[in-house]
Amino acid sequence: MTRIAPWIALVAAALAAGCGEGSAPPAAAPKPVAETRPETSADVAIEITTPQERVRQGVLETSGKVQFNEEAVTRVHSPVTGRVVEVLAKPGDVVESGSALFAIESPDLSQAKSDYAKAITDVERADKALQLAKELYEVKAIPQKDIREAESDYRKAMAERERAASRLRTLGVSQPQPGDAATRGDTSTRLVVTAPRSGVVVERNVAPGQVVAYGQSDTPVNLFVIADLTTMWVLADVYEPDIARVHRDQPVTVTLPCCPGERFEGRIAYISDIVDKDTRTIKVRAVVPNRGRLLKAEMFVKVAIATGATRVLALPASALHREQNGLFVLVEKGKDEYERRPVKVGSDVEGGVEILEGVGPRDRVVTTGSILLKRTVK
């Protein structure tokens, strides 16, 4: 018993030590929590720029109306009084100079032909009388005053012949040759009225059987209207404050409501000197090539007038921020120091937005990163 007791004590001590090593390890100490700090300029990757000069193309946008080019429009009236017997052209027809439009029966035509035939006869008689007078004067058979009278009669006959020929030309009839007796005997009353120039028949106000008159009104009825549609007039309305921006020969771009993708280019040819008392606008006229004949008379169009190029200061759109009171930018005052600067802007330009007021060409303005930086700048 005495020998065993010390061993028992040793075993108990060993067991106690083994139980201490197998127990659970003590809990690990918690890591320290990182401090949350508000963002500052040092925490934001920013880029800074200065306002740059850009070329801005000035454009004045307004509305307008298409009309026929009056310099290429022909209005056909009746050259004589008579009755229309045949209509030979219709709206939409493309006619050439000399193409027949309508035929008319008129006693005025017969009278004009008769007057011309009589005038030719009078000239022939006066010429023979003058030749005879010269022969008689050479043999001292008549005094010199008789020759002067014969010359005067001849000149009067020539003037009357020219008047009669001019009347025939006005009617569109080729004048008969003096030696053509058969032609001089023509007393027909049928006259075919022809187109004085090439173009498209855009209006017709005549029908067979209609009686038309000549020279009885200051504004006779247009029996036919022929227009050259290769170019058209565009009349644009320009308000009084914009009159100084408009000059002759400025480029004009016309767009159509029906065809937004189509653009027609022209130039200003005329600026009115009268302000409309109702709309307070002036009329500006541009001549525009009518590609594909898409421009139609009385059509309403949109007109953009290029008023010239100007140099302006511009900033990238990323530098601008909006708040309730308007727009502002962030301007660098020093190292990591910024301020809000209210600005006024104009139209978009290539590479940015026009700056009208607020910053100058030497100001350093934040672009990239300004969205985050503005939270810390008051």
ChimeraX attribute file (.defattr): number of C-alpha atoms within 10 A of each C-alpha:
attribute: neighborCount
match mode: 1-to-1
recipient: residues
	/A:1	5
	/A:2	6
	/A:3	7
	/A:4	8
	/A:5	9
	/A:6	11
	/A:7	11
	/A:8	11
	/A:9	10
	/A:10	11
	/A:11	11
	/A:12	12
	/A:13	11
	/A:14	11
	/A:15	10
	/A:16	11
	/A:17	11
	/A:18	11
	/A:19	9
	/A:20	9
	/A:21	9
	/A:22	8
	/A:23	8
	/A:24	7
	/A:25	7
	/A:26	6
	/A:27	6
	/A:28	6
	/A:29	6
	/A:30	6
	/A:31	6
	/A:32	6
	/A:33	6
	/A:34	6
	/A:35	6
	/A:36	6
	/A:37	6
	/A:38	8
	/A:39	12
	/A:40	15
	/A:41	19
	/A:42	10
	/A:43	10
	/A:44	14
	/A:45	11
	/A:46	15
	/A:47	13
	/A:48	16
	/A:49	18
	/A:50	19
	/A:51	21
	/A:52	18
	/A:53	14
	/A:54	19
	/A:55	14
	/A:56	18
	/A:57	13
	/A:58	15
	/A:59	17
	/A:60	15
	/A:61	17
	/A:62	15
	/A:63	16
	/A:64	23
	/A:65	19
	/A:66	22
	/A:67	19
	/A:68	21
	/A:69	19
	/A:70	11
	/A:71	11
	/A:72	16
	/A:73	19
	/A:74	19
	/A:75	16
	/A:76	19
	/A:77	17
	/A:78	21
	/A:79	20
	/A:80	19
	/A:81	18
	/A:82	23
	/A:83	19
	/A:84	22
	/A:85	17
	/A:86	17
	/A:87	18
	/A:88	13
	/A:89	17
	/A:90	17
	/A:91	14
	/A:92	13
	/A:93	12
	/A:94	16
	/A:95	20
	/A:96	14
	/A:97	11
	/A:98	13
	/A:99	17
	/A:100	16
	/A:101	20
	/A:102	23
	/A:103	19
	/A:104	25
	/A:105	21
	/A:106	20
	/A:107	15
	/A:108	17
	/A:109	24
	/A:110	16
	/A:111	14
	/A:112	20
	/A:113	25
	/A:114	16
	/A:115	20
	/A:116	24
	/A:117	24
	/A:118	17
	/A:119	23
	/A:120	23
	/A:121	16
	/A:122	19
	/A:123	21
	/A:124	16
	/A:125	14
	/A:126	21
	/A:127	19
	/A:128	13
	/A:129	16
	/A:130	20
	/A:131	13
	/A:132	13
	/A:133	21
	/A:134	19
	/A:135	13
	/A:136	15
	/A:137	15
	/A:138	11
	/A:139	8
	/A:140	10
	/A:141	11
	/A:142	14
	/A:143	12
	/A:144	14
	/A:145	10
	/A:146	15
	/A:147	20
	/A:148	14
	/A:149	13
	/A:150	20
	/A:151	19
	/A:152	14
	/A:153	19
	/A:154	20
	/A:155	15
	/A:156	15
	/A:157	22
	/A:158	18
	/A:159	14
	/A:160	18
	/A:161	21
	/A:162	14
	/A:163	15
	/A:164	21
	/A:165	23
	/A:166	17
	/A:167	19
	/A:168	19
	/A:169	12
	/A:170	12
	/A:171	19
	/A:172	16
	/A:173	17
	/A:174	11
	/A:175	17
	/A:176	19
	/A:177	12
	/A:178	15
	/A:179	9
	/A:180	9
	/A:181	11
	/A:182	9
	/A:183	14
	/A:184	20
	/A:185	12
	/A:186	13
	/A:187	15
	/A:188	13
	/A:189	16
	/A:190	18
	/A:191	22
	/A:192	19
	/A:193	22
	/A:194	19
	/A:195	22
	/A:196	17
	/A:197	17
	/A:198	18
	/A:199	22
	/A:200	19
	/A:201	22
	/A:202	19
	/A:203	16
	/A:204	19
	/A:205	12
	/A:206	18
	/A:207	14
	/A:208	14
	/A:209	14
	/A:210	14
	/A:211	16
	/A:212	19
	/A:213	16
	/A:214	13
	/A:215	12
	/A:216	8
	/A:217	8
	/A:218	6
	/A:219	7
	/A:220	15
	/A:221	16
	/A:222	15
	/A:223	17
	/A:224	23
	/A:225	19
	/A:226	25
	/A:227	25
	/A:228	20
	/A:229	22
	/A:230	16
	/A:231	20
	/A:232	26
	/A:233	25
	/A:234	32
	/A:235	23
	/A:236	27
	/A:237	20
	/A:238	24
	/A:239	15
	/A:240	13
	/A:241	9
	/A:242	11
	/A:243	13
	/A:244	8
	/A:245	15
	/A:246	17
	/A:247	17
	/A:248	13
	/A:249	13
	/A:250	16
	/A:251	17
	/A:252	23
	/A:253	18
	/A:254	25
	/A:255	19
	/A:256	17
	/A:257	11
	/A:258	10
	/A:259	9
	/A:260	10
	/A:261	8
	/A:262	12
	/A:263	11
	/A:264	16
	/A:265	17
	/A:266	22
	/A:267	20
	/A:268	22
	/A:269	14
	/A:270	15
	/A:271	18
	/A:272	11
	/A:273	9
	/A:274	10
	/A:275	14
	/A:276	14
	/A:277	8
	/A:278	6
	/A:279	11
	/A:280	13
	/A:281	19
	/A:282	21
	/A:283	19
	/A:284	22
	/A:285	24
	/A:286	29
	/A:287	22
	/A:288	22
	/A:289	17
	/A:290	17
	/A:291	15
	/A:292	8
	/A:293	11
	/A:294	14
	/A:295	27
	/A:296	14
	/A:297	16
	/A:298	12
	/A:299	14
	/A:300	20
	/A:301	19
	/A:302	17
	/A:303	25
	/A:304	19
	/A:305	24
	/A:306	19
	/A:307	17
	/A:308	14
	/A:309	12
	/A:310	11
	/A:311	12
	/A:312	17
	/A:313	23
	/A:314	28
	/A:315	26
	/A:316	21
	/A:317	13
	/A:318	15
	/A:319	22
	/A:320	20
	/A:321	17
	/A:322	10
	/A:323	8
	/A:324	5
	/A:325	7
	/A:326	10
	/A:327	16
	/A:328	20
	/A:329	24
	/A:330	26
	/A:331	22
	/A:332	17
	/A:333	12
	/A:334	9
	/A:335	8
	/A:336	9
	/A:337	12
	/A:338	21
	/A:339	17
	/A:340	16
	/A:341	13
	/A:342	18
	/A:343	16
	/A:344	13
	/A:345	17
	/A:346	13
	/A:347	12
	/A:348	15
	/A:349	17
	/A:350	12
	/A:351	12
	/A:352	18
	/A:353	22
	/A:354	26
	/A:355	20
	/A:356	15
	/A:357	12
	/A:358	14
	/A:359	22
	/A:360	15
	/A:361	12
	/A:362	10
	/A:363	16
	/A:364	19
	/A:365	27
	/A:366	25
	/A:367	21
	/A:368	17
	/A:369	16
	/A:370	24
	/A:371	16
	/A:372	16
	/A:373	20
	/A:374	18
	/A:375	12
	/A:376	12
	/A:377	14
	/A:378	8
